[in-house]
Amino acid sequence: MTTDHTLVARRLTLGYGDRVVVDDLDLVVPPGRITAIVGANACGKSTLLRSMSRLLKPRAGQVVLDGAEVHRTPARQLARTLGLLPQSPVAPEGITVADLVGRGRHPHQGLLSRWSSADDLAVAEALEATETTGLADRSVDELSGGQRQRVWIAMALAQQTDVLLLDEPTTFLDVSHQVEVLDLLTDLNRSRGTTVVMVLHDLNLAARYADHLVALAEGRVHAAGTPHEVLTEDCVRAVFGLDSRVVDDPTTGAPMMLPLGRHHVVGEWPERRESSSEPAP
């Protein structure tokens, strides 16, 4: 693995039909780090990731990987460097875990090449890294949500790319499985130097696991930097329209957002009303 790959979006404009979703966006992804993209619903997070992976052609601007425009790079060639785990992927009915993970080797298969010992090794290492070796012969349909997500990540790992994009990898998972998946991605980044870019909804998990945080608002980058630089009360208000208090997590030291309801005043917390048989005044 190498941490030298550069992924950059330059004046990127994206949309569907007559609707513009991302407008004149600039973004530099730090190589060898974990980047989390956050923002309100429909702000362009998933659309941006689709374009960075070559699935959506820009209306204007470009996405550049190592100096080459991704939308002009042959798909198989790009897939040897950059992998994508889309939101809510669907596996073919009845496919086994081993077969699904093996599909991550397709970019390395030429028209005349056969399955090799290198492919076997890549699949075995991906299963081991995701702790899914024991599931290899089981049908993907039988797995729990957390197990399936690990298997999809294993397929992405078997692709052996240096850059990995993940669209909401913790969606539909309970808290335990969310932490499980994010710990796995952190281990991958730390041990192999893989550049990880992921879209997350949970601000506190994003701040806890990311080295670099990007907040989108109305199709543009509102703020980018370290979690402490981006996750501020002003930024939460501007991006999500939410009043909050941001404090340091006492365990990790990462910034942590505490939302304030409409009955709360910043700096004050309502007193609990004791139960009483007397009517309220």
C-alpha positions as CSV (number, residue, x, y, z in Angstrom):
1,M,0.0,0.0,0.0
2,T,1.1,3.6,-0.6
3,T,-0.1,6.8,0.9
4,D,1.0,9.0,-2.0
5,H,-2.2,9.1,-4.1
6,T,-3.8,12.5,-4.5
7,L,-7.6,12.8,-5.0
8,V,-8.9,16.3,-5.8
9,A,-12.2,17.8,-6.9
10,R,-11.9,21.0,-8.9
11,R,-14.8,23.4,-9.4
12,L,-17.1,20.4,-9.5
13,T,-20.7,20.8,-10.5
14,L,-23.1,17.8,-10.4
15,G,-26.7,17.2,-10.8
16,Y,-29.6,15.1,-12.0
17,G,-31.9,16.3,-14.8
18,D,-32.5,20.1,-14.3
19,R,-31.5,19.9,-10.6
20,V,-28.0,21.0,-9.5
21,V,-26.9,19.2,-6.4
22,V,-23.2,20.1,-6.1
23,D,-22.2,23.6,-7.3
24,D,-18.6,24.7,-8.0
25,L,-17.1,22.6,-5.3
26,D,-13.4,22.3,-4.5
27,L,-12.1,19.5,-2.3
28,V,-8.6,18.0,-1.5
29,V,-8.6,14.6,0.1
30,P,-5.5,14.2,2.4
31,P,-3.6,11.1,1.3
32,G,-3.3,8.2,3.8
33,R,-5.8,9.7,6.2
34,I,-9.5,9.1,7.1
35,T,-11.9,11.8,5.7
36,A,-15.5,12.0,6.8
37,I,-18.1,13.9,4.8
38,V,-21.1,15.2,6.8
39,G,-24.0,17.4,6.1
40,A,-27.8,17.7,6.1
41,N,-29.9,15.4,3.9
42,A,-29.8,16.2,0.2
43,C,-26.8,18.4,0.5
44,G,-24.8,16.4,-2.1
45,K,-22.7,14.0,0.0
46,S,-23.6,10.8,-1.9
47,T,-23.6,12.6,-5.2
48,L,-20.1,13.8,-4.6
49,L,-18.9,10.3,-3.7
50,R,-20.5,8.9,-6.9
51,S,-18.7,11.4,-9.0
52,M,-15.4,10.8,-7.2
53,S,-15.7,7.1,-8.1
54,R,-16.5,7.8,-11.8
55,L,-20.2,6.8,-11.5
56,L,-21.6,10.3,-12.2
57,K,-20.1,12.5,-14.9
58,P,-19.7,16.2,-13.9
59,R,-21.6,19.0,-15.6
60,A,-18.5,21.1,-15.0
61,G,-15.1,20.7,-13.3
62,Q,-13.3,17.5,-12.8
63,V,-12.2,14.9,-10.3
64,V,-8.4,14.2,-10.5
65,L,-6.6,11.1,-9.1
66,D,-2.8,11.3,-9.3
67,G,-3.0,14.0,-12.0
68,A,-5.4,12.1,-14.3
69,E,-9.1,12.9,-14.6
70,V,-11.1,9.9,-13.3
71,H,-13.8,10.2,-15.9
72,R,-11.2,9.8,-18.7
73,T,-9.5,6.9,-17.0
74,P,-10.6,3.4,-18.1
75,A,-12.9,1.8,-15.5
76,R,-10.7,-1.3,-14.9
77,Q,-7.6,0.8,-14.6
78,L,-9.2,3.1,-12.1
79,A,-10.6,0.2,-10.1
80,R,-7.1,-1.0,-9.3
81,T,-6.4,2.1,-7.3
82,L,-9.8,3.4,-6.2
83,G,-12.6,1.2,-4.7
84,L,-16.2,2.2,-3.8
85,L,-18.7,0.7,-1.3
86,P,-22.0,2.2,-2.3
87,Q,-24.9,2.8,0.0
88,S,-27.1,-0.3,0.6
89,P,-25.4,-2.6,-2.0
90,V,-27.4,-5.6,-3.1
91,A,-25.8,-9.1,-3.4
92,P,-27.0,-11.6,-6.0
93,E,-29.5,-14.0,-4.5
94,G,-27.9,-17.1,-3.0
95,I,-24.3,-16.0,-3.5
96,T,-21.8,-17.2,-0.8
97,V,-19.5,-14.9,1.1
98,A,-16.4,-16.2,-0.5
99,D,-17.9,-15.7,-4.0
100,L,-19.0,-12.2,-3.2
101,V,-15.6,-11.2,-1.8
102,G,-13.9,-12.8,-4.8
103,R,-15.7,-10.3,-7.0
104,G,-13.4,-7.7,-5.7
105,R,-10.7,-9.3,-7.8
106,H,-12.4,-8.5,-11.1
107,P,-10.3,-5.4,-11.8
108,H,-7.2,-7.6,-11.7
109,Q,-8.6,-10.1,-14.2
110,G,-7.8,-9.7,-17.8
111,L,-9.8,-11.2,-20.7
112,L,-7.5,-14.2,-20.9
113,S,-6.2,-14.4,-17.3
114,R,-7.3,-17.1,-14.9
115,W,-7.9,-17.1,-11.1
116,S,-4.5,-17.2,-9.5
117,S,-2.9,-17.9,-6.1
118,A,-2.5,-14.2,-5.7
119,D,-6.3,-13.9,-6.0
120,D,-6.8,-16.6,-3.4
121,L,-4.4,-14.8,-1.0
122,A,-6.1,-11.4,-1.5
123,V,-9.5,-13.0,-0.7
124,A,-8.1,-14.8,2.3
125,E,-6.5,-11.7,3.7
126,A,-9.7,-9.7,3.2
127,L,-11.7,-12.3,5.0
128,E,-9.2,-12.4,7.9
129,A,-9.0,-8.6,8.2
130,T,-12.8,-8.4,8.5
131,E,-13.1,-11.4,10.7
132,T,-15.4,-13.1,8.3
133,T,-13.3,-16.2,7.4
134,G,-15.7,-18.4,9.3
135,L,-18.6,-17.1,7.2
136,A,-16.9,-17.9,3.8
137,D,-19.3,-20.8,2.9
138,R,-22.5,-19.2,4.1
139,S,-25.0,-17.4,1.9
140,V,-24.9,-13.6,2.2
141,D,-28.7,-13.7,2.6
142,E,-28.3,-15.5,6.0
143,L,-26.1,-12.9,7.6
144,S,-26.9,-10.2,10.1
145,G,-26.6,-6.6,9.1
146,G,-23.3,-6.2,10.7
147,Q,-21.9,-9.4,9.2
148,R,-23.1,-8.3,5.7
149,Q,-21.5,-5.0,6.0
150,R,-18.2,-6.6,7.0
151,V,-18.5,-8.9,4.0
152,W,-19.0,-5.9,1.6
153,I,-16.0,-4.2,3.1
154,A,-14.1,-7.5,2.7
155,M,-15.0,-7.4,-1.0
156,A,-13.6,-3.8,-1.2
157,L,-10.4,-4.9,0.6
158,A,-10.0,-7.8,-1.8
159,Q,-9.9,-5.3,-4.6
160,Q,-6.6,-4.1,-2.9
161,T,-7.0,-0.4,-3.7
162,D,-5.1,2.3,-2.0
163,V,-8.1,4.7,-2.0
164,L,-11.4,3.5,-0.6
165,L,-14.7,5.4,-0.8
166,L,-17.7,4.4,1.4
167,D,-21.2,5.8,1.3
168,E,-22.8,5.6,4.7
169,P,-21.1,2.3,5.8
170,T,-22.9,2.4,9.1
171,T,-26.5,2.8,7.8
172,F,-29.1,0.5,9.4
173,L,-26.5,-0.8,11.9
174,D,-26.9,-0.7,15.6
175,V,-24.4,1.2,17.7
176,S,-22.3,-1.8,18.4
177,H,-22.0,-2.7,14.7
178,Q,-21.3,0.9,13.8
179,V,-18.3,1.0,16.1
180,E,-17.2,-2.4,14.8
181,V,-17.2,-1.2,11.2
182,L,-15.5,2.1,11.9
183,D,-12.8,0.3,14.1
184,L,-12.1,-2.0,11.1
185,L,-11.7,1.0,8.7
186,T,-9.4,2.7,11.2
187,D,-7.3,-0.5,11.5
188,L,-7.1,-0.7,7.7
189,N,-5.9,2.9,7.5
190,R,-3.4,2.6,10.2
191,S,-1.9,-0.8,9.1
192,R,-2.0,-0.3,5.3
193,G,-2.0,3.4,4.8
194,T,-5.3,3.2,2.9
195,T,-6.9,6.6,2.2
196,V,-10.5,6.3,3.4
197,V,-13.3,8.7,2.4
198,M,-16.7,8.0,4.0
199,V,-20.0,9.7,4.2
200,L,-21.4,9.6,7.7
201,H,-24.7,10.9,9.3
202,D,-23.5,10.7,12.9
203,L,-21.5,13.8,13.6
204,N,-20.0,12.4,16.8
205,L,-18.8,9.2,15.2
206,A,-17.4,11.3,12.3
207,A,-15.4,13.5,14.7
208,R,-14.2,10.5,16.7
209,Y,-12.9,8.5,13.7
210,A,-11.9,11.0,11.1
211,D,-8.6,12.8,10.7
212,H,-10.2,15.2,8.3
213,L,-13.8,16.4,8.4
214,V,-15.7,18.0,5.5
215,A,-19.0,19.7,6.1
216,L,-21.2,20.3,3.1
217,A,-24.1,22.7,2.9
218,E,-26.2,23.4,-0.2
219,G,-23.8,21.6,-2.5
220,R,-20.6,23.3,-1.4
221,V,-17.9,22.9,1.2
222,H,-18.9,25.0,4.2
223,A,-15.9,23.9,6.3
224,A,-13.0,21.5,6.1
225,G,-10.2,20.7,8.5
226,T,-9.6,18.7,11.7
227,P,-12.6,17.7,13.7
228,H,-11.9,20.5,16.2
229,E,-11.8,23.0,13.4
230,V,-15.0,21.9,11.8
231,L,-17.3,20.6,14.5
232,T,-18.2,23.9,16.1
233,E,-21.5,25.3,17.4
234,D,-21.5,27.9,14.6
235,C,-20.9,25.2,11.9
236,V,-23.6,22.9,13.3
237,R,-26.1,25.8,13.2
238,A,-25.1,26.8,9.7
239,V,-25.0,23.3,8.2
240,F,-27.9,21.6,10.1
241,G,-29.9,24.6,11.4
242,L,-29.5,23.2,14.9
243,D,-28.5,24.8,18.1
244,S,-26.0,22.7,20.0
245,R,-23.3,22.7,22.6
246,V,-19.9,21.2,21.5
247,V,-17.7,19.8,24.2
248,D,-14.6,17.5,24.3
249,D,-15.4,13.8,24.7
250,P,-13.9,12.9,28.1
251,T,-12.7,9.6,26.8
252,T,-11.3,10.3,23.3
253,G,-10.8,14.1,23.5
254,A,-12.6,14.4,20.1
255,P,-15.3,17.1,19.9
256,M,-18.7,15.9,20.7
257,M,-22.0,17.7,19.7
258,L,-24.9,17.8,22.2
259,P,-28.1,19.0,20.4
260,L,-30.2,21.5,22.2
261,G,-34.0,21.2,21.9
262,R,-36.1,24.3,21.2
263,H,-36.9,24.5,25.0
264,H,-33.2,24.7,25.9
265,V,-31.2,27.9,26.2
266,V,-27.5,27.7,25.5
267,G,-25.8,27.5,28.9
268,E,-28.9,26.5,30.8
269,W,-30.6,23.2,31.3
270,P,-34.3,23.0,32.4
271,E,-34.9,21.8,35.9
272,R,-36.8,18.6,36.3
273,R,-40.3,19.3,37.6
274,E,-41.0,17.1,40.6
275,S,-44.3,15.1,40.5
276,S,-47.0,16.7,42.6
277,S,-50.7,16.3,43.2
278,E,-51.0,20.1,43.1
279,P,-51.9,21.6,39.7
280,A,-49.2,23.6,38.0
281,P,-49.7,27.4,38.4
